[in-house]
Amino acid sequence: MKTDPLIAITSGEPAGIGPELCAMLGGRQSAARLVLIGDAQLLAQRAVDAGLHVGLRHYKPDNPSMPGTLEVLHVPLAEPVQAGVLDVRNARYVLNTLDAAIGGCLKGEFDAMVTAPVQKSIINDAGIPFSGHTEYLAERTATPRVVMMLAGEYGGTDEVPPSWMRVALTTTHLPVSAVPAAITPALLEQTLRILHADLRDKFGFAEPRILVAGLNPHAGEGGHMGREEIEVIEPVLALLRSEGMQLIGPLPADTLFVPRQLARGDAVLAMYHDQGLATLKFATFGGGINVTLGLPIIRTSVDHGTALDLAGTGRADPGSLYAAIDCALAMLAAQQIHS
């Protein structure tokens, strides 16, 4: 019977920094058993390349806990890897590591999964349609709608005390020109319901407060700069407020991300990708994380890319991976309390 939480960590694009970030976990204490999912030889070699002294052993569900060692669920590469050099032949390998983590979470073998970065372009170059972790997880778990949320600690100055910024997205990887038509009343309502439910059930906010951004400059300026706020956003907010949700907005996005405004809510709902994430990544990059809301499992991730130029050098910063693991643990604890 499991005692410590068991967290699966996919090692990401094999030519990127993911494998060595995973190896860096060997020098950090954790309240969970960490299972790296990837090619065992690659992980061992990347640890050596980065000058890390870490013990690796093959994962078995009933392994006893051994501090200072990392467990590896071996998924074989299709071809040998050179750090920093992408190989289309290993695209399927990346998806195989994700499938192993997802399957383990759905079976209850793993309590949560954390993902290192993947290279979307090389997967698509292999002829496999792939728009990102978020969409792939939704498909593999048969979840009709998921929500991407990024989070990170910001502040810590005399003027701005440290706090967490959480930013969820109504639309994700769409061209800006397609965003207005995509934001329908049904989509916005569904997104807010998922965000509200997971803030309560997985983050422990008894009565979540959500700041909702407008789509247009100045939140439409009363219809003079666009009517989406009047025709779509405000009616949905009114409906959900009548059910007891605490929703503030629609707010002008250019002044929403100031500490005084952020202090009014527990999370922000942005209308499109760069509206929400440009500010969040500026404020939290290096320690930010990505969370997929609405899934039947817990999934967190780093908020950065594969950094091919740093792969194999040992200079990659593991801060975001550490934060993603800590967030998964906090979500598991909040979920236990709520249930």
Stockholm file with secondary structure:
# STOCKHOLM 1.0

chainA/1-339         MKTDPLIAITSGEPAGIGPELCAMLGGRQSAARLVLIGDAQLLAQRAVDAGLHVGLRHYKPDNPSMPGTLEVLHVPLAEPVQAGVLDVRNARYVLNTLDAAIGGCLKGEFDAMVTAPVQKSIINDAGIPFSGHTEYLAERTATPRVVMMLAGEYGGTDEVPPSWMRVALTTTHLPVSAVPAAITPALLEQTLRILHADLRDKFGFAEPRILVAGLNPHAGEGGHMGREEIEVIEPVLALLRSEGMQLIGPLPADTLFVPRQLARGDAVLAMYHDQGLATLKFATFGGGINVTLGLPIIRTSVDHGTALDLAGTGRADPGSLYAAIDCALAMLAAQQIHS
#=GR chainA/1-339 SS CCCSCEEEEECCCTTSSHHHHHHHGGGSCCSSEEEEEECHHHHHHHHHHTTCCCEEEECCTTCCCCTTEEEEEECCCSSCCBTTBCCGGGHHHHHHHHHHHHHHHHHTSCSEEEECCCCHHHHHHTTCCCCCHHHHHHHHTTCSCCEEEEEEEECCSSSSCCEEEEEEESSCSCCGGGHHHHCCHHHHHHHHHHHHHHHHHTTCCSSCEEEEECSSGGGGGGGTTCSHIIIIIHHHHHHHHTTTCEEEEEECHHHHTSHHHHTTCSEEEESSHHHHHHHHHHHHTTTCEEEEESCSSCEEEESSCCCTTTTTSSCCCCHHHHHHHHHHHHHHHHHHHHC
#=GC SS_cons         CCCSCEEEEECCCTTSSHHHHHHHGGGSCCSSEEEEEECHHHHHHHHHHTTCCCEEEECCTTCCCCTTEEEEEECCCSSCCBTTBCCGGGHHHHHHHHHHHHHHHHHTSCSEEEECCCCHHHHHHTTCCCCCHHHHHHHHTTCSCCEEEEEEEECCSSSSCCEEEEEEESSCSCCGGGHHHHCCHHHHHHHHHHHHHHHHHTTCCSSCEEEEECSSGGGGGGGTTCSHIIIIIHHHHHHHHTTTCEEEEEECHHHHTSHHHHTTCSEEEESSHHHHHHHHHHHHTTTCEEEEESCSSCEEEESSCCCTTTTTSSCCCCHHHHHHHHHHHHHHHHHHHHC
//
